[in-house]
Amino acid sequence: MDAVFSRINRSDHQQIAEITRFLRANDLNIDTTVDVFITVSRNEKLVACGGIAGNIIKCVAISEEVRGEGLALTLATELVNLAYERHHSHLFIYTKTKNESLFKNCGFYPIADVPGIVVLMENSACRLQRYAKQLSQLRQPGQKIGSIVMNANPFTRGHQYLVRQAAAQCDWLHLFLVKEDNSRFPYEDRLQLVLSGTQDIANLTVHPGSEYMISRATFPCYFIKDQGVADDCYTEIDLKIFRQYLAPALGVTHRFVGTEPFCTVTAKYNHDMGYWLETPSLPSPPISLVEIERLKYQNTAISASWVRKLLAQGDADTIRKLVPPATCHYLQRLLAQRAQKTANAEKNAPSAKNASPAKNASPAKNAPPEKNPALF
């Protein structure tokens, strides 16, 4: 019987439950970032599936019983076509190392891997090299060329301090802003806040976000059951791409980070960064890691998470002390919009005294006579 291909949206809970069971039977978990799946069925039995999350193909699984029939190529083609329909032409896939040859046959090429565990592939043999060549046009002269990678979610005085300290130690500094839609604040807003907060630093280039700056939020863990192993894989792939492609294009010799007193995952990433940037085992020049003490306010390190918490609490006074003027004005507008929205909701909500009585409701027995509000 011919295979039946179907598109399943995330909102179809019954079908998603079936996909979840199928993935588990193939030693995979479902990835919550997938927006839509393509399933393949025979005789009403699910035999293959794959999903799309933005421009990343995820959760590809094929039953043993149909492997070798060319179904993988057809499924991959359907997934690519679906991604194109959703206006994504630059595609990535994370997959188990053992599946690398399968996706090579589907037009994907490896760009970084963790041997024996995971490989990151994209649907171009030269796109990453082209991006590195574009970066090289922004290369600056000097012996000490620094770099910073940040989310700036939002941009704080702590970020500003780190950039200024790094720039003071370098002939030139390159700042990369992570481009992801999972941040609390939109990428374009974060970029403008960074540009506003660093405009007085002469030896700085702020680079627009790149999909080659791997985001922890988009890194898949659905086929790596151990979260610690998944974090290590993310770190290795992210830093291999940076060291082997991006840093050489700009002549980067140093990478700067702030100390991390709060988040153990980020602290471990910073620690592991030292190995992946400085180890001589990779085929690219080593990069020195420089850790700078966080700027503090009232003996507490300033962090974006602190600012986000204060924003949720509506504490504009403390926020003003933790962020540069442009960020402060931006957050004040958000607070004002939130206050206006709340006021409008309260204004439009029916009050208890104006609420319509329930149909067929009768006065409560022995209820006191209603008082005239005009008398109060």
C-alpha positions in Angstrom: 0.0 0.0 0.0 1.3 3.5 -0.8 2.5 5.7 2.0 0.2 8.5 3.1 1.8 11.8 4.0 -0.1 14.2 6.4 0.7 17.5 8.0 -0.1 17.7 11.7 -0.3 21.0 13.5 0.7 21.3 17.2 -2.9 22.0 18.1 -4.0 18.5 17.0 -3.6 16.9 20.4 -4.8 13.4 19.4 -2.3 13.2 16.5 0.5 14.7 18.6 0.0 12.0 21.2 0.4 9.4 18.5 3.6 11.1 17.2 4.9 11.2 20.8 4.4 7.5 21.2 6.1 6.8 17.9 9.1 9.0 18.7 9.5 7.2 22.1 9.4 3.9 20.4 12.3 5.1 18.3 14.3 6.4 21.3 13.4 10.0 20.8 11.4 12.6 22.8 9.1 15.1 21.2 10.5 18.6 20.9 8.2 21.3 22.2 9.4 23.9 19.7 8.1 22.0 16.7 5.3 23.9 15.0 4.1 21.3 12.5 4.9 17.7 11.8 4.8 15.6 8.6 3.8 12.0 9.2 4.0 9.0 7.0 1.4 6.2 7.4 0.9 2.8 5.9 -2.3 0.8 6.6 -3.2 3.5 9.1 0.0 2.8 11.0 2.6 5.6 11.6 6.0 4.6 10.0 7.9 7.9 9.8 7.7 11.5 10.9 9.6 14.8 11.0 9.0 18.3 12.3 9.7 21.9 11.5 10.7 24.4 14.2 11.5 27.7 12.4 14.3 26.8 10.1 15.4 23.7 11.9 14.2 20.2 11.0 13.7 18.1 14.1 12.2 14.8 15.4 12.9 12.8 12.3 12.2 9.1 12.9 11.7 6.2 10.5 10.6 2.7 11.5 13.0 -0.1 11.0 10.5 -1.9 8.8 10.6 0.7 6.1 14.2 1.8 6.2 16.1 1.2 2.9 12.9 1.9 0.8 13.9 5.5 0.0 11.2 6.9 2.3 13.8 9.1 4.2 14.6 11.0 1.0 10.9 11.6 0.3 10.2 12.6 3.9 13.2 15.0 3.8 12.0 16.5 0.5 8.5 17.1 2.0 10.0 18.7 5.1 12.2 21.0 3.0 9.2 22.0 0.8 7.2 22.7 4.0 9.9 24.9 5.4 10.1 26.8 2.1 6.3 27.4 2.2 6.9 28.8 5.7 9.5 31.2 4.2 12.6 29.3 5.5 15.2 28.4 2.9 18.3 28.3 5.1 17.7 25.0 6.9 19.5 23.2 9.7 19.2 19.7 11.1 20.6 18.2 14.2 20.7 14.5 14.1 22.5 11.5 15.6 25.9 10.8 14.1 24.7 7.5 12.7 22.2 9.3 10.5 24.7 11.7 8.9 25.0 9.7 5.7 21.2 9.5 5.4 20.9 13.3 5.4 23.9 13.8 3.2 21.8 11.9 0.5 19.1 14.5 1.2 21.3 17.5 0.3 22.6 18.4 3.8 26.2 19.0 4.7 27.9 18.7 8.1 29.3 21.9 9.7 30.1 20.8 13.3 29.7 17.7 15.3 30.2 15.9 18.7 31.8 12.6 17.6 29.5 9.7 18.2 26.6 11.8 19.5 25.3 14.6 17.3 26.0 16.4 14.0 24.8 19.8 12.9 24.1 19.9 9.1 22.7 22.6 6.8 21.3 22.5 3.3 24.3 24.2 1.6 27.9 23.1 1.0 29.2 26.7 1.1 26.8 29.0 2.9 28.9 29.1 6.1 32.1 29.8 4.2 30.3 32.6 2.4 29.2 34.1 5.7 32.8 33.9 7.0 34.0 35.7 3.9 31.5 38.4 4.5 32.8 38.8 8.0 36.4 39.0 6.8 35.5 42.3 5.0 34.9 43.8 8.5 38.3 42.7 9.8 40.3 45.4 11.6 44.1 45.8 12.0 45.7 45.1 15.4 47.5 42.6 17.5 44.7 42.1 20.1 41.3 41.6 18.6 38.5 40.8 21.1 35.0 39.4 20.8 31.9 39.2 22.9 28.7 37.2 22.3 25.6 38.2 24.2 21.8 38.0 24.3 21.4 41.5 26.0 17.9 40.5 27.1 17.7 43.4 27.8 21.0 45.5 27.6 22.0 46.5 31.1 24.8 48.5 32.7 26.5 45.2 33.3 26.6 44.5 29.6 27.8 48.1 29.0 30.6 47.7 31.5 31.7 44.4 30.0 31.9 45.9 26.5 33.8 49.0 27.7 36.3 47.0 29.8 36.9 44.6 26.8 37.3 47.5 24.3 39.8 49.2 26.6 42.0 46.0 26.4 41.8 45.5 22.7 42.9 47.2 19.4 39.4 46.3 18.2 36.3 44.5 19.7 33.6 42.6 17.8 30.3 42.2 19.5 27.9 39.5 18.3 24.2 39.6 19.3 22.5 36.3 19.5 19.5 36.3 17.1 16.7 34.3 18.5 12.9 34.7 18.8 12.8 33.0 22.2 14.2 36.0 24.1 11.9 38.1 26.3 12.6 41.1 24.0 12.5 41.1 20.2 15.9 40.9 18.4 15.5 44.3 16.7 14.8 46.0 20.0 17.7 44.4 21.6 20.0 45.4 18.8 18.9 49.0 18.9 19.5 49.1 22.7 23.0 47.7 22.3 23.8 50.2 19.5 22.5 53.1 21.7 24.4 51.9 24.7 27.8 51.5 22.9 27.8 54.3 20.5 30.6 56.1 22.3 33.0 53.2 21.9 35.1 53.9 18.9 36.9 50.6 18.5 33.8 48.5 18.4 31.8 46.7 15.6 28.4 45.4 16.5 27.5 42.5 14.3 23.9 41.7 13.4 22.7 38.4 14.7 23.7 35.3 12.8 22.1 31.8 12.7 25.6 30.5 13.2 25.6 31.8 16.8 23.9 28.7 18.1 21.2 29.5 20.7 20.7 27.2 23.7 17.0 27.7 23.3 17.0 26.2 19.8 19.5 23.4 20.5 17.5 20.2 20.4 17.7 17.8 23.3 15.0 15.3 22.1 17.5 12.6 21.2 19.9 13.3 24.1 18.2 12.0 27.3 20.9 13.3 29.7 20.5 17.1 30.1 24.2 17.4 31.2 25.3 15.7 28.0 23.0 17.9 25.9 24.5 21.0 27.5 28.0 19.7 26.7 27.0 19.0 23.1 25.6 22.5 22.7 28.8 24.1 24.1 31.0 22.0 21.8 29.1 22.7 18.6 28.6 26.4 19.4 32.3 27.0 20.2 33.6 24.8 17.3 31.7 27.0 14.8 32.9 30.2 16.4 36.6 29.1 16.6 36.9 27.4 13.3 34.9 29.8 11.1 33.9 33.1 12.6 36.9 34.0 14.7 39.5 33.4 12.0 37.6 35.5 9.5 37.9 38.5 11.9 41.4 37.6 13.3 39.9 37.3 16.8 42.5 36.5 19.5 40.5 36.9 22.7 36.9 36.3 23.8 35.5 38.2 26.8 32.8 37.0 29.3 31.5 38.3 32.5 31.7 36.2 35.7 28.5 34.2 36.3 27.5 34.0 40.0 23.9 33.0 39.5 23.3 30.4 36.7 25.3 27.1 37.1 24.7 26.2 33.4 26.1 29.5 32.2 29.0 29.2 34.7 29.8 25.7 33.3 29.6 27.0 29.8 32.1 29.7 30.6 34.4 27.2 32.2 34.2 24.8 29.2 34.7 27.7 26.8 38.2 27.9 28.0 38.9 24.4 26.8 37.2 24.6 23.4 38.8 28.0 22.6 42.3 27.3 23.9 42.8 23.6 23.2 45.5 23.0 20.5 43.5 19.9 19.2 41.3 21.9 16.8 42.5 22.9 13.3 42.4 26.7 14.0 44.3 29.2 16.0 43.6 29.2 19.8 41.6 32.0 21.4 42.3 33.3 24.9 39.4 33.5 27.2 39.2 36.6 29.5 36.7 36.7 32.4 35.8 40.1 33.7 34.2 40.6 37.1 30.5 41.6 36.9 29.5 45.2 37.6 27.5 45.3 40.9 24.7 47.4 42.4 24.4 47.3 46.2 26.8 44.3 46.3 24.7 42.2 43.8 25.9 41.5 40.3 23.8 43.2 37.7 22.0 40.8 35.4 19.3 40.9 32.7 17.3 38.3 34.6 17.2 40.8 37.6 16.0 43.5 35.3 13.3 41.2 33.8 12.1 40.4 37.4 11.9 44.0 38.3 10.0 44.7 35.1 7.4 42.1 36.1 7.1 43.7 39.5 6.8 47.2 37.9 9.8 48.5 39.9 10.9 51.4 37.6 13.0 53.1 40.3 15.4 50.1 40.7 15.4 49.4 36.9 16.7 52.9 36.4 19.8 52.2 38.4 20.6 49.0 36.5 20.3 49.9 32.8 21.6 52.6 30.5 19.2 55.5 29.5 18.1 54.0 26.2 17.1 50.8 27.9 15.4 52.7 30.7 13.3 54.7 28.3 12.4 51.5 26.4 11.3 49.6 29.6 9.4 52.7 30.8 7.4 52.6 27.6 6.6 49.0 28.2 5.5 49.7 31.8 3.3 52.6 30.5 1.7 50.4 27.8 1.1 47.7 30.4 -0.5 50.1 32.8 -2.7 51.5 30.0 -3.8 48.1 29.0 -4.7 47.2 32.6 -6.6 50.4 32.9 -8.6 49.8 29.7 -9.4 46.3 30.8 -10.7 47.5 34.1 -12.7 50.2 32.4 -14.3 47.8 30.0 -14.9 45.1 32.6 -18.5 45.0 33.9 -18.6 46.0 37.5 -20.5 44.0 40.1 -23.2 46.6 40.6 -23.7 46.9 36.8 -23.7 43.2 36.1 -27.0 41.9 34.6 -29.0 39.8 37.0 -29.1 36.1 36.2 -32.1 35.2 34.1 -35.1 34.1 36.2 -33.2 35.0 39.3 -35.4 36.0 42.3 -34.4 38.2 45.2 -32.8 36.3 48.1 -35.2 35.5 50.8 -35.1 38.0 53.7 -32.5 40.2 51.8 -32.2 43.8 53.1 -33.6 46.5 50.8 -31.1 47.9 48.3 -29.6 51.2 49.3 -29.5 54.1 47.0 -25.8 54.7 46.0 -26.7 58.4 45.6 -27.1 58.7 49.4 -23.4 57.8 50.1 
